[in-house]
Amino acid sequence: MGEIYNLHQHSRCVTIYLGKTHITFGINFTSNRAFKNTSYEGTNETSIIYDQSKSKILYWGGILPFYLGQPDTIIVENFYDKIYYLFKKDSDTWDEEDQFTLKAISDFMLLKAKNMTEDNAMSVESFDVLHYVFVVPSEWETEIQEKMIRPIFIQSGLLSRDDHPDRLIFLSDLESIFYYTQNSTIAIKRGPTKLFMGRQNILMVRLTPVYNNVVSVALDLIEAQRSLFGLSESVFFPRVMQSDGLLVKTDDLITRLKEYLVKNLFPQKNYNANEHNVVDIVLNYIYNRIEHIMDEYNEDESKRYIGLNVPFIKDTDEWELNELQTEFLKTISIFDLCAELSEGILETIKNLLVNNVKEKCSCFLIANEYTNQKHLDPLLFSWLQAILEYTTFSLSYIITVPENKSEIAIFDTDQILKGAGVYAFEVIQNADIYASPCILPYEVPTSSSSVFINAAPNALIHIDILFDSTLISYSSLTDDGVIDDIIEHSYFTKNIGLPPLGLFYNFRKAVTLNIDKQFISITEKYLSNDLNCIALHEPSAKKLKEMSLEFEAVINTSTFASKENVISTQQNKYILSFLLMYFVYIDNIISSKLSNEKKNVNIGYVISIEKKLLDTVIGTKENLKQMIFESGMVKKNESSKKLKIITQAEGVLANIQRSLKLELPIKSCVVLVKIHPDYLLFTLNQIIVTASSKNQEEEEEEESIVLQDEVISIQNIYESICLNMWNHLIDNPQFIQRCDVHTGVNLFSLEPKKEFSNIFKSQILHHIFSRDSDLQHEEKIRIQLTSCTCEMYLSISDIINIAIEPVLDDLVACISGTLINTALFGKYTNILYLFGLLYFNHNPQLQIILGTLLNEKFEDFNGEREMETSCLILPEFIKDIPQPVIHQPAVMYRGFKRGDLHRVCCENYAFYMRQNMGGDTAQVINPLYKSKKTDSDGIECENLGIPLLKKGDRISSAGKDTIIYVTKQTDSIEEHVTLAIVFPTSELFDGFRPDERIVKNETLFEVIEYFYLDFEGFGKGSDLPIMISMRPKEYSSSLEFSVRILGQDVENNEEESNYVRVGDPMTLKRF
């Protein structure tokens, strides 16, 4: 893929449609993907009037009557025909008049663009803020786009010759129709979204009024192909397989109908004037009846075929016909008449379909009111619809036509521009996903808890917290960040116990703390608990020291070994209190071991924690940060101590890249999966800085960020292996040497199974998965039950083949499944690799065997499903985080000095509200808004905008929730609130604080979406709690906003305006 053009450097997207005599412009924010709110700037006649010298423009966009026939004016009009004429004419032969025509069209485009920006109150010095989508007629050759349209844009000044081609993109009106009908947020009620799925083609029939009573019938046989872009939620793209067309005249249809009636009502060669009058009366009835008939059957598609194929004339008394004539009229159906009228259309469609290779074909009938700005005669439209129904029915021997196959729609310029908008936003979204991220210039913060301000760390303290260990190290740094001395963990814990958290916490079902009873009294003595916010009663150094000593006694192994004193609790208060004391205890260990010289320098604290531990016990990194602040280890905004918290998965990719010498392209994604005994930890990483994209001297290596992480629980691997082996022994008892008691007796009862599982699990952990295992591949282990003398001898090879491989098969299916599961990573289209790391095995020899087996299974599993992501299990024991190495640069040094890159918001977002009383008057009142429920008085929201997010605000993968309150002011049961999510268009918004308000008017806000919330169930004076949620959707490079009453679910109902997405390309900033 070549370099992707960043369309977000232009804040507005302009869509343009050129018809026969008119041109229509639409404009949107580039970030806006809410198609319903597309802004249209009106339609103008394609005409411009100059004075006789051709130097002064007198009027444009229409021809005023007093200019007509004036000898001193020059009028250039009908751009459609003139552009095509010049295209067909060799440009080398263009004369002065031709050149002036191009200038006139360019002048018109410039004036229209200026008018559009003025109407939108866009104060722009140039048109650099605009990029364009131009809809060309499908009957035009594609070469006209670059030969004629782009030069016109350049000549007008809307583009420059140096602009990237994607700043002006093209699509045909047929493609625009195709895109429009598929977008669920804007599609017509009977739109053909369902037609574009499956093994079928589409016959698109466009009816265009040419002049009075004449219609052009354009026939296009289309194959629906996957999008031009590899987007997970993209629409289909039309590939025109074959086209044809013909003209249909009303007079011809009437003539054929009349001939048919004459032939059957009056078979004699001549008929008199009275009989001629009867024919005209019957003809008039039949011709005018068609609109009513088609409307009736359009409402119930299931009856359409039957209804059009049965007689429709019931009463003939007023026509004074004989018995034979009456019988004839009461037997004819619409299809009988269509058989007489469809000759030309039938043959043309037959020629299109005869080479169709699909099993089915669906039909789509369009009344084209966009080309000529003319309405189609409804009677002619109805007859042509009936003829199309008959034609597809008649050609069923060539192709199978599915039920409900014919769709009908009227298209005007609004629908064409909306379809162009769908395409434009696909192009924009593709650019957002794949274009290089924007890195905002570094700004020295005024305060920070993670970055030294105008300084650098002199030392780093690493605290690595796992279930089974907690490790501490201290690294002294030189002025340029190189490690010149390391104090290892053993120094800190000499003569001091630092047991791992896994001794105290159990995560099997719910988080459970197992601890000595004395811990409860220590908690009550030193800590307060207010709504799960744990805090110290008296955070003085003396009290902290006292608490640390008492806590040490509680967690001392000799004390903890006495099970009678141990209690189990699931109360959040004690679960969090234990962690807080644990950090206070670690801080005391560090302080007691370090000299003042080591302590009184700039120290960067790096807390790395196991992801599952963070999620299940603490919740978020922010919660952990606040806990560490409370412990006193690092104080918030302390000048000499700074804190960074990472999960153990965050440092793995850099180590893998170094190990494999792997260079990844910008914006590519990699999934890392850490396979633990009872859960899988997935981390989706995206490359944001590569060797070729570096622009700062300090950036020494590639950088990535974590877009998403997931923890998936699995059945315990060791228990699964035991179960597989037990089930195999049931079917293959020859592996067992039975004792005298069990000879000929059932051994496979519940008690022996439980005993076997305990013994076998202990054996495989010690002899197979242990780091110290020295068992050879074919060497056997002996398993003997304690309740009898039954024995089993199993080699490692047997265990792998019988018990381990089925577990590996399940792992492969689960892990690969995440790549196609749209609730996990299935919507990402740029995942190049999935790397797996094994954490349930510590045997280096077995690690290689398991890695080889898993890689073979991944290749087979993914190959059968044509999955493109390369999956690779790495047999090496790669460190979770970069370990300090003497005389090597400290990995975290740069982060403490200048910050790490984080995803931030690229736009400003706000909301405003209005309140409706409902009822007949629909009175609008100003809402009373509260930012907190405890606020005594609400703020009257008259023309007030309230900031939600600002450019440069940090975006977490979890998103953001904002809760506000609106007071119900009346007893009306119909009272409701309309809340709008908006783009503030004023640059003044950049300087506002989150607690400030901005005055709302039409020049300040561009509406993204309206949300409607009612007060049902709330009485007068009640405060309606409203949650405004933002969730990043990284796979589509967008943000999703939803609005709901607190306690209600957000339903993904297309008819309900409860969520909206906006494009927000990756923007990064150092924190």
SVG drawing of the C-alpha trace seen along z (x, -y; Angstrom):
<svg xmlns="http://www.w3.org/2000/svg" viewBox="-75 -46 103 106">
<polyline fill="none" stroke="black" stroke-width="0.4" points="0.0,0.0 1.4,-3.4 1.4,-6.4 -2.1,-7.3 -3.2,-11.0 -4.4,-12.4 -7.7,-14.0 -8.2,-15.3 -5.8,-18.1 -8.9,-19.6 -11.7,-20.2 -14.6,-20.2 -15.6,-17.7 -17.6,-19.2 -19.8,-17.0 -20.7,-18.2 -23.2,-16.9 -23.4,-18.4 -26.7,-17.8 -27.8,-18.8 -28.7,-22.4 -28.0,-22.6 -25.2,-22.0 -25.6,-21.2 -23.1,-21.5 -23.1,-19.8 -20.7,-20.3 -19.8,-18.3 -17.2,-18.3 -14.6,-15.8 -15.0,-14.1 -18.8,-13.9 -20.1,-10.4 -23.7,-11.2 -25.1,-11.3 -28.5,-12.4 -27.1,-15.8 -25.3,-16.6 -25.6,-20.3 -26.7,-21.2 -25.9,-24.5 -28.7,-24.6 -28.9,-24.1 -28.0,-26.7 -28.4,-26.8 -25.2,-26.3 -24.9,-29.7 -22.7,-32.8 -23.1,-36.2 -20.3,-38.6 -20.2,-42.0 -19.2,-42.3 -15.5,-42.6 -15.7,-39.3 -13.8,-40.9 -16.7,-41.6 -19.1,-39.0 -22.6,-40.4 -24.6,-37.5 -24.2,-33.8 -26.3,-30.8 -29.3,-31.7 -30.3,-33.9 -32.3,-37.0 -35.0,-38.0 -33.5,-41.5 -30.2,-40.0 -31.8,-37.9 -31.3,-39.4 -29.0,-42.1 -26.3,-42.7 -23.7,-43.9 -23.8,-40.6 -22.3,-37.2 -24.0,-34.2 -22.3,-30.8 -24.7,-28.1 -25.4,-24.4 -22.0,-23.4 -22.9,-19.7 -23.0,-19.8 -20.1,-22.2 -17.7,-20.2 -18.5,-17.0 -18.2,-18.9 -14.8,-20.1 -13.8,-16.7 -14.7,-15.1 -12.9,-17.9 -9.1,-17.6 -7.6,-20.0 -5.0,-21.1 -7.9,-22.5 -9.5,-24.5 -10.0,-28.1 -10.3,-31.3 -14.0,-30.7 -13.4,-27.2 -10.8,-28.6 -13.2,-31.3 -15.8,-28.6 -13.4,-26.8 -12.6,-30.1 -16.3,-30.8 -17.0,-27.4 -14.0,-27.9 -15.2,-31.3 -18.6,-29.9 -17.1,-27.1 -15.0,-29.7 -18.1,-31.9 -20.2,-29.0 -17.4,-27.9 -17.1,-31.4 -20.9,-31.6 -20.9,-28.3 -18.2,-29.2 -19.9,-32.5 -23.3,-30.8 -21.5,-28.5 -19.8,-31.5 -16.4,-29.9 -13.8,-32.7 -11.2,-31.2 -8.3,-32.9 -7.9,-30.1 -9.7,-26.9 -7.1,-24.7 -9.8,-23.6 -11.8,-21.9 -11.5,-18.6 -14.0,-17.4 -16.0,-14.6 -17.4,-15.2 -20.2,-13.1 -19.9,-12.6 -22.6,-11.1 -22.2,-7.4 -22.5,-7.7 -19.4,-9.9 -16.0,-8.3 -13.7,-8.1 -11.0,-10.1 -13.1,-13.2 -12.3,-13.4 -8.7,-14.1 -8.8,-15.8 -11.6,-18.3 -12.9,-18.3 -9.6,-18.5 -8.2,-21.3 -11.3,-23.3 -10.8,-23.0 -7.1,-24.0 -8.0,-27.0 -10.7,-28.1 -8.1,-28.1 -10.0,-25.4 -7.0,-23.1 -3.4,-23.6 -1.3,-21.5 0.7,-20.2 -2.3,-18.8 -2.5,-15.1 -5.0,-13.5 -7.2,-12.3 -8.1,-15.9 -10.5,-15.6 -12.1,-12.2 -14.7,-11.1 -17.6,-8.7 -20.5,-8.2 -24.1,-8.9 -24.8,-5.1 -22.1,-4.4 -23.6,-7.1 -27.0,-5.5 -25.5,-2.2 -23.8,-3.6 -26.8,-5.5 -29.1,-2.5 -26.8,-0.4 -26.3,-2.9 -28.8,-2.0 -28.9,-5.5 -30.0,-7.2 -31.6,-4.5 -35.1,-4.8 -37.8,-2.8 -37.9,-0.1 -34.2,-0.4 -32.4,2.6 -29.8,3.3 -30.8,6.9 -30.3,7.2 -26.6,6.7 -25.9,9.7 -25.4,13.2 -24.9,14.8 -26.9,12.4 -26.5,9.5 -28.5,6.3 -30.3,5.0 -30.5,1.3 -33.1,-0.4 -32.9,-4.2 -35.8,-6.2 -34.9,-9.7 -37.4,-12.3 -35.8,-13.7 -38.6,-16.0 -42.4,-15.9 -43.7,-12.3 -40.3,-10.8 -38.2,-8.8 -34.7,-7.4 -34.4,-3.9 -30.8,-3.1 -30.2,0.6 -27.1,1.6 -26.3,5.2 -24.2,4.8 -22.1,7.2 -21.8,6.2 -18.2,6.4 -16.5,5.9 -15.5,2.3 -12.5,0.7 -11.1,0.5 -10.5,3.3 -12.9,1.8 -14.7,4.2 -18.0,2.3 -17.7,1.1 -20.5,1.1 -20.4,3.0 -19.0,1.4 -20.8,1.7 -18.9,3.3 -20.9,2.6 -20.8,5.8 -22.9,4.6 -25.1,1.6 -27.7,0.7 -30.6,-1.7 -33.6,-2.8 -36.1,-5.6 -39.8,-5.1 -42.5,-7.5 -45.9,-7.9 -47.5,-8.2 -46.0,-4.8 -47.4,-3.1 -50.8,-4.6 -50.7,-3.7 -49.8,0.0 -52.5,0.2 -55.0,-1.2 -54.0,1.2 -54.4,4.1 -57.9,3.0 -59.0,2.4 -57.7,5.8 -59.6,7.6 -62.8,5.4 -63.4,4.8 -61.8,7.5 -63.4,6.2 -61.1,4.1 -63.1,0.9 -65.1,-0.5 -67.3,-3.6 -66.9,-6.8 -69.0,-5.5 -66.9,-2.4 -63.8,-4.7 -65.2,-6.6 -65.6,-3.4 -62.0,-2.4 -60.8,-5.8 -62.9,-5.6 -61.7,-2.1 -58.1,-3.1 -58.3,-6.1 -59.6,-4.0 -56.9,-1.3 -54.0,-3.8 -55.0,-5.9 -55.8,-2.9 -52.2,-1.6 -51.0,-4.1 -53.6,-2.9 -53.0,0.7 -49.2,0.4 -49.6,-1.6 -51.8,1.1 -49.5,3.9 -46.4,2.0 -47.8,1.9 -47.9,5.7 -45.1,7.2 -46.2,10.7 -49.4,10.1 -47.8,8.3 -47.2,11.2 -50.7,12.6 -52.4,9.2 -50.7,8.2 -51.6,11.5 -55.3,11.5 -58.1,9.5 -58.6,6.0 -61.6,4.7 -64.8,5.5 -67.5,3.2 -68.1,2.5 -71.8,1.4 -71.1,-2.2 -69.3,-1.3 -72.2,0.3 -70.3,3.3 -71.5,6.6 -71.1,9.9 -67.9,10.9 -66.3,7.5 -67.3,7.6 -65.9,11.1 -62.6,10.1 -62.1,7.0 -63.0,9.0 -60.2,11.5 -57.3,9.3 -54.6,8.6 -51.9,6.0 -49.4,8.7 -51.5,9.3 -51.1,5.6 -47.4,5.6 -46.9,8.5 -47.9,6.1 -45.9,3.1 -42.6,4.8 -41.2,5.9 -38.2,3.5 -37.4,3.6 -37.8,7.4 -35.3,8.0 -32.8,5.5 -32.9,7.0 -32.7,10.5 -29.5,9.6 -28.1,8.2 -28.9,11.3 -28.1,14.0 -24.4,14.1 -25.1,13.5 -23.1,16.1 -24.9,15.5 -27.7,17.7 -30.1,14.8 -30.7,11.3 -32.6,8.6 -34.1,5.5 -34.0,1.9 -36.2,-0.7 -35.2,-4.3 -37.0,-7.5 -34.2,-9.8 -35.2,-13.3 -31.6,-14.5 -30.2,-14.8 -32.7,-17.2 -34.5,-18.5 -37.7,-17.1 -40.4,-14.9 -41.3,-11.7 -44.8,-11.3 -46.3,-9.0 -48.5,-7.1 -45.5,-6.4 -43.5,-5.4 -46.1,-3.0 -46.4,-1.4 -42.7,-1.0 -42.6,0.6 -45.3,3.1 -43.4,3.8 -40.3,4.5 -42.2,6.9 -43.5,8.7 -40.1,8.8 -38.3,10.4 -41.2,12.9 -40.9,13.8 -37.2,14.3 -37.3,16.7 -36.1,19.4 -32.8,17.6 -32.3,16.6 -33.9,17.2 -35.5,14.1 -35.8,14.1 -39.0,13.1 -39.6,9.4 -36.9,8.8 -38.1,5.4 -37.2,2.2 -38.5,-1.2 -37.1,-4.6 -37.2,-8.2 -33.8,-9.9 -33.1,-13.6 -29.9,-15.5 -30.1,-15.2 -29.9,-11.4 -27.1,-11.6 -25.0,-13.8 -25.8,-11.6 -24.6,-8.6 -21.5,-10.6 -21.1,-11.3 -21.2,-7.6 -18.3,-7.1 -16.5,-10.2 -16.6,-9.0 -15.3,-5.5 -12.4,-7.2 -11.9,-9.4 -12.2,-6.4 -9.7,-4.5 -7.2,-7.4 -7.9,-7.8 -7.1,-4.1 -3.9,-3.8 -2.4,-7.3 0.5,-8.1 -0.6,-9.3 -0.3,-13.0 2.1,-13.6 1.5,-16.9 4.5,-19.1 5.9,-18.4 4.9,-21.0 6.7,-21.2 3.9,-20.5 3.4,-22.9 2.8,-19.9 3.0,-16.2 3.1,-13.0 4.9,-11.0 7.3,-13.5 10.2,-15.4 9.7,-19.1 12.8,-20.4 14.8,-17.6 15.6,-13.9 15.7,-10.9 18.9,-10.1 17.6,-6.6 14.8,-4.2 13.1,-1.9 11.3,1.1 8.6,2.8 7.3,5.8 4.1,7.3 3.1,10.8 0.8,13.4 3.8,15.5 6.4,12.9 7.1,9.2 10.5,8.0 12.3,4.7 15.4,3.3 17.2,-0.1 19.1,-1.4 21.5,-4.4 21.7,-6.4 24.2,-8.6 23.3,-12.1 22.4,-10.5 20.3,-7.8 22.7,-4.9 22.6,-2.4 25.8,-2.5 24.8,-0.5 22.0,1.9 20.8,2.9 19.1,6.3 16.0,7.6 18.0,9.9 19.5,6.8 16.2,5.3 14.7,8.5 17.7,9.8 16.3,10.8 12.9,9.4 9.9,11.3 8.1,10.0 5.5,12.7 3.8,12.5 0.1,11.4 -0.8,14.9 -0.5,16.2 -3.3,13.9 -5.6,13.5 -7.8,16.2 -9.4,15.3 -11.2,18.6 -14.8,17.3 -14.7,13.9 -11.8,12.0 -11.1,13.4 -8.6,12.3 -7.2,14.9 -5.4,13.2 -4.7,13.5 -7.5,12.2 -5.2,9.5 -5.4,7.7 -9.0,6.7 -8.1,4.8 -5.1,3.1 -7.4,1.9 -9.9,0.4 -7.1,-1.2 -5.2,-2.9 -7.6,-3.2 -10.9,-4.9 -13.3,-3.7 -15.8,-6.0 -17.6,-4.4 -14.7,-2.1 -12.2,-5.0 -9.5,-3.7 -7.5,-6.4 -5.2,-6.7 -6.6,-8.2 -3.3,-9.9 -0.7,-9.7 2.3,-10.8 5.7,-9.1 5.4,-7.7 1.9,-6.2 3.0,-4.7 6.0,-3.1 3.8,-1.7 1.3,-0.3 4.1,1.2 5.5,3.1 2.2,4.5 1.4,5.5 4.8,7.2 3.9,9.3 0.6,10.3 2.1,11.4 5.1,13.1 5.1,16.7 5.4,18.1 2.3,16.2 0.4,16.9 1.2,20.6 -1.3,21.1 -4.5,21.8 -6.7,21.4 -6.0,17.7 -6.8,17.2 -10.1,15.8 -11.4,15.3 -13.2,12.2 -14.6,10.8 -15.3,7.3 -13.8,4.7 -12.8,2.6 -10.3,5.2 -9.2,6.3 -8.1,2.8 -6.8,2.0 -4.5,5.0 -3.0,3.6 -2.6,0.1 -0.7,1.6 1.3,3.8 2.6,0.7 3.3,-1.1 5.3,1.9 7.3,2.0 8.0,-1.7 9.4,-1.1 11.6,1.8 13.0,-0.5 13.5,-3.4 15.2,-1.3 17.7,0.2 18.7,-2.8 21.2,-5.4 20.3,-9.1 22.5,-9.6 20.5,-7.0 17.1,-8.4 17.7,-12.1 17.9,-12.2 15.3,-12.3 13.8,-8.8 11.4,-7.4 9.2,-4.7 8.1,-2.0 5.3,0.2 4.6,3.1 1.6,5.2 0.0,8.3 -3.0,7.4 -5.5,9.8 -4.4,8.7 -5.0,5.0 -8.4,5.8 -9.8,8.0 -8.5,6.4 -7.8,2.7 -9.8,2.0 -7.8,-0.6 -4.3,-2.2 -5.8,-5.4 -7.1,-3.6 -3.6,-2.1 -2.0,-5.5 -4.2,-7.0 -3.5,-4.1 0.3,-4.6 -0.2,-8.4 -2.1,-7.5 0.6,-5.1 3.2,-7.9 5.6,-6.0 5.2,-8.8 3.3,-12.0 1.2,-13.6 3.2,-16.2 6.2,-15.6 9.2,-17.2 11.8,-14.6 9.7,-11.4 7.6,-10.5 5.4,-7.4 4.7,-5.3 2.3,-2.3 2.4,0.4 0.9,3.8 3.3,6.7 2.0,7.1 3.0,3.5 6.7,4.2 6.6,7.5 6.3,6.3 9.5,4.3 11.4,7.3 9.9,9.6 10.9,7.1 14.5,7.0 14.6,10.8 13.2,11.4 14.9,8.3 11.4,7.4 10.5,4.0 6.8,3.4 5.1,0.8 3.4,-2.3 -0.2,-1.8 0.2,2.0 -1.2,4.0 0.1,7.0 -1.9,9.2 0.1,10.6 -1.4,13.5 0.1,14.7 -1.1,18.3 -1.5,18.8 -2.8,22.0 -6.3,20.7 -6.6,17.5 -5.4,15.9 -4.2,12.3 -4.6,10.6 -3.0,7.3 -3.6,5.5 -0.6,3.2 -0.3,0.7 3.0,-0.7 3.0,-4.5 6.6,-5.3 8.9,-3.4 12.5,-3.9 11.3,-5.7 8.8,-8.0 11.2,-9.2 11.4,-13.0 13.0,-13.6 16.6,-12.9 15.6,-11.4 13.5,-8.6 15.9,-5.7 13.6,-2.9 10.1,-2.0 7.1,-2.8 3.7,-1.2 0.6,-1.8 -1.9,0.6 -5.3,0.2 -7.2,3.0 -6.6,5.7 -8.8,8.6 -8.6,11.4 -10.4,14.7 -10.8,17.3 -10.2,20.9 -10.4,24.3 -7.3,24.9 -4.7,26.4 -3.3,28.8 -6.8,30.0 -7.7,30.4 -4.6,32.5 -5.5,34.7 -9.1,35.1 -7.9,36.0 -5.5,38.6 -8.2,40.1 -10.7,40.4 -8.0,42.1 -7.3,44.6 -11.0,45.5 -10.9,46.4 -7.4,47.9 -6.9,49.7 -3.8,51.5 -1.7,48.6 -2.7,49.7 -1.1,52.4 -4.0,53.4 -3.6,54.5 -5.3,57.7 -8.2,55.6 -9.1,54.0 -8.4,57.0 -11.7,57.4 -13.3,54.7 -14.3,51.2 -11.4,48.8 -12.9,45.8 -15.1,44.4 -15.2,40.9 -12.7,41.5 -9.9,43.1 -10.4,40.3 -9.9,37.6 -6.9,39.4 -5.4,39.9 -5.9,36.2 -4.1,35.0 -1.2,37.3 -0.9,36.9 -1.1,33.1 1.7,33.1 3.8,35.4 3.4,33.3 4.1,30.1 7.3,31.6 8.5,33.8 7.2,32.2 6.5,28.4 9.1,27.7 12.2,25.6 14.3,28.3 12.8,31.2 15.5,33.5 13.1,36.2 13.9,37.4 11.2,37.6 10.6,41.3 11.4,41.8 8.3,42.8 6.9,41.5 5.3,43.8 1.9,43.0 0.7,45.1 -2.5,44.7 -2.2,44.4 -5.5,46.3 -4.2,49.5 -1.2,50.7 -2.5,50.0 0.3,48.4 0.5,46.5 3.7,45.8 3.4,42.9 6.2,41.4 6.3,37.6 5.6,38.6 2.4,40.4 1.3,37.5 1.9,35.0 0.1,37.1 -2.8,38.2 -3.4,35.4 -1.6,32.2 -2.3,32.1 -6.2,31.9 -5.6,28.9 -3.4,27.3 -6.1,27.8 -8.6,26.0 -6.1,23.2 -5.6,22.7 -9.3,22.5 -9.9,20.0 -6.9,17.8 -7.6,17.7 -11.2,17.2 -10.5,13.8 -9.2,12.6 -12.6,13.2 -14.8,12.5 -16.1,8.9 -16.6,8.4 -12.8,8.8 -10.4,8.2 -12.4,9.2 -13.1,5.7 -9.4,4.8 -8.2,5.1 -4.5,4.4 -3.4,7.1 -0.2,8.6 0.9,10.9 -0.3,12.8 2.5,13.7 1.9,16.2 3.9,16.7 3.6,19.8 3.4,19.1 2.1,22.5 5.4,24.3 8.9,23.6 10.7,26.5 13.0,25.1 13.1,28.4 9.4,28.9 8.9,25.2 10.4,25.8 8.2,28.9 5.0,27.1 5.9,24.1 6.4,26.3 3.2,28.2 1.2,25.0 2.7,23.3 1.8,26.3 -1.8,26.3 -2.1,22.6 -1.0,23.0 -3.5,25.8 -6.4,24.1 -5.9,20.6 -5.1,22.0 -8.4,23.8 -10.2,20.5 -8.1,18.4 -7.0,16.1 -4.3,13.7 -2.8,12.9 0.4,14.8 0.3,16.6 3.5,17.6 4.2,19.1 7.6,18.0 9.4,20.7 11.8,18.3 11.2,17.1 10.8,13.5 10.8,11.1 7.5,9.3 9.2,6.0 12.5,4.6 15.0,5.5 17.7,3.1 21.1,4.0 24.3,2.5 25.9,0.1 22.8,0.1 20.4,-2.8 17.4,-2.6 14.3,-1.9 12.0,-4.1 14.5,-7.0 13.0,-9.0 9.5,-8.5 10.3,-10.1 12.2,-12.9 9.7,-13.8 6.7,-11.6 5.2,-8.6 3.0,-8.9 -0.7,-8.5 -3.8,-8.8 -5.6,-12.2 -8.6,-13.8 -8.1,-15.5 -11.3,-17.6 -13.4,-19.7 -16.7,-18.2 -19.5,-19.8 -23.2,-19.5 -26.2,-21.8 -29.8,-21.1 -33.3,-22.3 -36.4,-21.3 -39.8,-20.7 -43.1,-20.7 -44.9,-18.5 -48.6,-18.7 -50.3,-20.9 -48.2,-24.0 -44.9,-22.1 -43.5,-25.0 -39.8,-25.2 -38.2,-26.1 -34.6,-26.5 -33.4,-23.3 -32.1,-23.7 -28.8,-21.9 -26.7,-20.6 -23.2,-19.1 -23.7,-17.5 -26.8,-16.2 -25.7,-18.0 -25.8,-21.4 -28.4,-23.5 -29.5,-25.5 -29.5,-24.5 -28.0,-26.7 -30.6,-27.9 -29.2,-26.6 -30.2,-29.3 -27.9,-29.1 -25.2,-27.5 -22.7,-24.9 -20.9,-22.7 -17.5,-21.2 -17.2,-17.4 -13.7,-16.9 -11.1,-19.2 -8.3,-18.8 -5.4,-17.2 -7.5,-15.6 -6.2,-12.1 -8.4,-9.2 -8.3,-5.9 -9.3,-2.7 -12.2,-2.5 -13.6,-5.8 -15.2,-8.5 -18.6,-8.9 -20.1,-12.3 -23.2,-12.4 -25.3,-15.5 -28.8,-16.3 -31.7,-18.1 -34.6,-19.3 -38.2,-18.5 -40.0,-21.8 -43.6,-21.0 -46.2,-18.2 -46.5,-17.5 -46.1,-13.8 -44.9,-14.9 -42.0,-16.9 -38.7,-15.8 -35.1,-17.0 -33.3,-17.3 -29.6,-17.0 -27.2,-17.6 -23.6,-16.5 -21.8,-19.2 -18.5,-20.3 -17.7,-23.8 -16.5,-25.6 -15.1,-28.6 -11.4,-28.7 -12.2,-30.4 -13.3,-27.0 -9.7,-25.8 -9.1,-28.1 -12.0,-27.1 -11.7,-25.0 -14.0,-22.0 -16.1,-23.9 -16.7,-26.9 -19.7,-27.5 -19.8,-28.9 -22.6,-30.9 -24.4,-28.8 -25.4,-30.3 -25.5,-29.0 -22.0,-30.2 -20.4,-28.3 -21.8,-24.8 -22.0,-22.1 -24.5,-19.4 -23.4,-15.8 -26.5,-14.2 -29.7,-14.9 -30.8,-12.7 -34.3,-12.7 -34.9,-11.8 -38.3,-11.9 -39.2,-12.5 -41.7,-9.5 -41.8,-8.4 -40.3,-11.6 -42.3,-14.1 -42.0,-17.9 -38.7,-19.0 -37.0,-15.7 -33.5,-15.6 -33.2,-13.5 -29.8,-11.8 -28.3,-11.7 -25.1,-9.9 -23.1,-11.0 -20.6,-8.3 -17.7,-8.3 -16.0,-5.1 -13.1,-4.9 -13.6,-2.5 -10.0,-2.1 -10.7,0.4 -12.6,-2.4 -10.5,-5.3 -13.6,-6.8 -15.3,-7.9 -18.8,-6.7 -21.0,-9.0 -24.1,-7.7 -26.7,-9.5 -29.1,-7.7 -31.0,-8.1 -28.8,-6.6 -29.8,-3.0 -31.1,-2.4 -29.2,-0.3 -28.0,-1.7 -29.8,0.3 -28.2,0.5 -31.5,-0.2 -31.1,-1.9 -34.3,-3.8 -33.3,-5.2 -30.9,-8.1 -29.0,-6.7 -25.5,-6.7 -23.4,-8.3 -19.9,-7.9 -17.4,-10.6 -14.1,-10.2 -11.2,-10.9 -7.8,-9.9 -5.0,-8.9 -3.5,-11.9 -0.7,-11.4 0.8,-13.6 3.4,-13.0 2.4,-12.8"/>
</svg>
